[in-house]
Amino acid sequence: MLSILDILEDTMVDGPGFRTTIYCAGCPNHCPGCHNPQSWDIRNGHEVSVEAIMEVIKADPYADVTFSGGDPMFQAEGFTQLAEAIRRETTKTIWCFTGFLYEDLLQRPAQRRLLELVDVLVDGPFVEALRDEDLIFRGSSNQRLIDVPASLRDGKVVLWENKNAIIG
């Protein structure tokens, strides 16, 4: 079971193209200026099974998937189960937003397992002083769009390149 605030279908702000975004509850980062502070408390979510979330994801054959929050890495085990189901049952890409840094997630076994199933990681805390409304898919300039498979393969951070992406 995952603590979920909302599932938003056909959004175009949480990654390229149409996406189904899973907004989870629970975030220890408490970034000043966060656009979703109600997500900090895991008790603000409602419990939803991986199977129920998969029904929503599979209902739209054209939308890829984004994990957001809150912070999905705070519920890494549950989101790993969801990502495994997405990989097993669909061909959808997975984006994940986190306030943690990629390099730190690699050192934590539960978070690393989830990371290994993600296509693009948007990492780093939101920093209000670095807010930039012209950036795509992130709120502050310290946050990176990381190509996770390439980064794991190369042993260093490889930034995602916006090739052939449909931007809304």
C-alpha positions, 0 to 999 in steps of 0.5 A: 500500500502506498500513501497517495494524495492524488493521481492526475491523468493526462498532465503535461507538466511532470515530464514530456508528453501526456503523463499519469502522475502519482502524487504521494504523501510524505516528504522529510525535505520540507523545502521552503517555498514548496508548491505542495507543503500538504504533501509533507505529512504522510498521514495526509494521503490515503492508502492505495494498492499497487493494483488499483494504481496500475488500473489507472495507469493501464487505462490510458495507453498513451500516457507515461508515468511520473512519481511525484509528491511528497517524495516517492523515495520516502516510500521507496519500497512501495514505489519499487513494487509499482515500478516493477509492475509498470515494467512488467505490464507496460512499455511506459517511461517512468519519471521520478521527482525527489528532493534527494540527490542522485549520488545519495540515493545510490548509497541507500539500498531501498532507494537505489532499487527504485532508482534502477527502475526509473528512466529520468530522475529530477533530483535535488531540493527546491531552492526558492532563491534559485527558482526559475519559471523558464526551466522545464519540468523543475522549479529551481536551477539546482535540480537536475534531469538525470538520464538514470539508465545512462548514468548507471551504465557510465558510473557518472551523472548523465543529464537527460537530453530533450530529444524528440520530447513533446513539451506542452 
